[in-house]
Amino acid sequence: MNINKEIDNIITLQYNANKNANIGDVCMCPICGRLFTKSAKRQAFCVMNNHACKDSYHNFKRYGTKLPKNSLPYNILNEHNIKRNKNMNDEFLI
């Protein structure tokens, strides 16, 4: 699967979860992974660094701009690949 499609799936799932959360709920930013308390009905991102996460998300969705390498989707993909490689190595051990 295309890495951009995988990243899109990850951030879209978290974005939708944040949009459906109630005010006062603790949410995870789909870009940087920071936890924040939702303070407005339409809030889906943390408000750190002058709304950089919100801008990164919309630039990725509209223009395909790359996300920072230390962002949440890359961390999730790296963890998944490490687990998958470990499982593959375990299967071939004799």
Phi and psi in degrees as a GROMACS rama.xvg file:
@    title "Ramachandran Plot"
@    xaxis  label "Phi"
@    yaxis  label "Psi"
@TYPE xy
-61.6982  134.763  ASN-2
-63.3031  -35.6235  ILE-3
-65.6327  -34.485  ASN-4
-67.9699  -39.7952  LYS-5
-64.7873  -43.9736  GLU-6
-62.602  -42.987  ILE-7
-59.0998  -42.5113  ASP-8
-62.7092  -42.8278  ASN-9
-64.1582  -49.7823  ILE-10
-72.2511  -30.935  ILE-11
-67.9431  -40.8739  THR-12
-60.9271  -46.1546  LEU-13
-69.1879  -39.0753  GLN-14
-59.4311  -47.7308  TYR-15
-64.9968  -38.2134  ASN-16
-62.9235  -40.7698  ALA-17
-67.8122  -39.8316  ASN-18
-64.3577  -33.9949  LYS-19
-84.2223  -10.1654  ASN-20
-71.1556  156.165  ALA-21
-86.6016  158.051  ASN-22
-60.8858  133.123  ILE-23
97.626  -12.9215  GLY-24
-74.6038  150.977  ASP-25
-88.0113  126.868  VAL-26
-122.704  163.544  CYS-27
-111.737  129.556  MET-28
-63.4397  129.501  CYS-29
-69.6201  -13.9533  PRO-30
-99.0742  -55.8236  ILE-31
-99.2489  -16.312  CYS-32
85.2704  3.60703  GLY-33
-68.8149  144.593  ARG-34
-85.4879  139.423  LEU-35
-145.186  157.516  PHE-36
-94.6763  124.258  THR-37
-66.6311  122.911  LYS-38
-112.37  -8.12397  SER-39
-141.935  152.54  ALA-40
-58.0741  -37.8716  LYS-41
-92.711  2.59023  ARG-42
-72.4948  131.603  GLN-43
-132.015  -6.32139  ALA-44
-130.114  159.677  PHE-45
-68.6894  163.962  CYS-46
-111.598  27.3025  VAL-47
-78.8355  157.01  MET-48
53.4493  44.6341  ASN-49
54.712  46.2703  ASN-50
64.6997  30.8669  HIS-51
-63.0343  -35.7546  ALA-52
-66.451  -43.2454  CYS-53
-61.7514  -44.5417  LYS-54
-63.9358  -43.1622  ASP-55
-60.6266  -42.8598  SER-56
-60.7262  -51.1837  TYR-57
-70.0153  -33.4833  HIS-58
-66.7254  -37.9673  ASN-59
-64.5152  -46.263  PHE-60
-67.3089  -40.9342  LYS-61
-82.0924  -45.4554  ARG-62
-115.783  -4.51464  TYR-63
75.5555  18.7074  GLY-64
-61.9081  138.82  THR-65
-67.8747  144.908  LYS-66
-85.8776  159.016  LEU-67
-58.6308  144.52  PRO-68
-65.0013  -21.7701  LYS-69
-94.9354  17.6867  ASN-70
-78.9925  163.062  SER-71
-54.6018  -47.3882  LEU-72
-59.834  -40.3114  PRO-73
-65.9528  -39.3814  TYR-74
-62.3375  -42.344  ASN-75
-64.5281  -44.5547  ILE-76
-64.2022  -40.414  LEU-77
-63.6323  -43.6165  ASN-78
-61.7968  -43.1529  GLU-79
-62.7059  -44.3958  HIS-80
-66.3011  -37.8825  ASN-81
-63.3371  -44.9723  ILE-82
-64.4673  -42.358  LYS-83
-64.4938  -43.5794  ARG-84
-64.7466  -38.8012  ASN-85
-63.9256  -43.9404  LYS-86
-65.0171  -38.3345  ASN-87
-65.9796  -40.0165  MET-88
-67.0529  -37.4968  ASN-89
-65.8088  -35.9143  ASP-90
-66.9474  -31.4229  GLU-91
-93.5803  1.3537  PHE-92
-74.1667  137.264  LEU-93
